[in-house]
Amino acid sequence: MPATITAISHFLPSDIIDNSYFEKYLDTSDEWIIARTGIKERRFLKEGATSDLIVPAAQKLFKDYNINPEEIDTIIVATVTPDHMFPNTAAVVQHKLGMKNVWGFDISAACSGFLFALRTACSLVESGTSKKVLLCGADKMTSIMDLNDRATAVLFGDGAGVCLIEMSDDPNMGLIDHILHIDGDGGRYLKQIAGGSFKPASHETVDNKEHYIFQDGQNVFKAAVKGMADVSVEIMERNNLTHEDIAYLVPHQANLRIISATADRMGLNPEKVMINIQKFGNTTAATIPICLSEWYSQGKIKKGDNIVLSGFGAGFTWGAILLRWNMNQRGLI
Ligand code: UT7
């Protein structure tokens, strides 16, 4: 029996930063940002850390679905902006939410973090190790962004998506299939150079701005277009699904042009593609659960829908997951 999502929620900070904010002090324009990325605005968390994005999303989840947090036995946080290198953000979230009888850990897979964590959470449930997993995809990207670098400052935002993972009540619904990859050869194109054991923090690393996101955009773009489309088509083909059988593609939201290329290769009409990059930018591990949560809360996802989640990010990490949605419109299976 597969595991499945049984509740979903998200949180975005209230501070909206539109493209005109950057036009005031960077050599950039609203036209360039929209044409090259599709982003119009993003949200910045002014105070607090990644756990402060997760906690309100989790509290909303508990309230909306009448979940007793005491019943949750595992917390998984996908993030590249943990509150600290250690302790893990899962422990910070546990403490802030006052949860008991729970263990947990963080997963670092950048923009594919939610996909990797979803597969892990479902495997824990399917093996009987966990019964209820609080799965969080969250990043405070502003904590590692150089706001004076036009090549990266305009791309990212802060946000969190959380969901509950439990055993499905139907063998044909839940997480049906996954294709997940890593290739460390891509590490040179997208990384946080310093701050780890390879290059610990020093005056020099701070002076050289090596704690901020470094990205060779063009090389990441080329790899992302191919990687995301390849796995999305592969997961359709090996599950004998045509474009008509797919209700939605939920792509990682890094660039509208990457999303369109993936949807085109899958033969999907635009209305079958979840896109909110124009409002929130790239929130890294949070983009996919935020999309799912938004569309579900608007009543646009039905029980039985085939949904392909697809992402590409630093590592390189990439992959696709086929979900058959197992919640009705009132939220609970
Ligand atoms: O989420 C994790 C994975 N990340 C991704 O998937 C991101 C993949 N990459 C991309 O989305 C795109 O490469 C970017 C949006 C980052 C950049 O778009 P691009 O079309 O690849 O632009 P480019 O890097 O080739 O730069 C073209 C020009 C350059 O100027 P010159 O050398 O042609 O004079 C840049 O300096 O655009 C310039 N540029 C900008 N101009 C105005 C770069 N950033 C900006 C900016 N405003 N914000």
Residues whose N, C-alpha, C, O or C-beta is under 5 A from the ligand:
A	BS01	UT7	D27 T28 S29 W32 R36 T37 C111 R150 A151 V154 G217 Q218 V220 F221 A224 A254 N255 F312 G313 A314
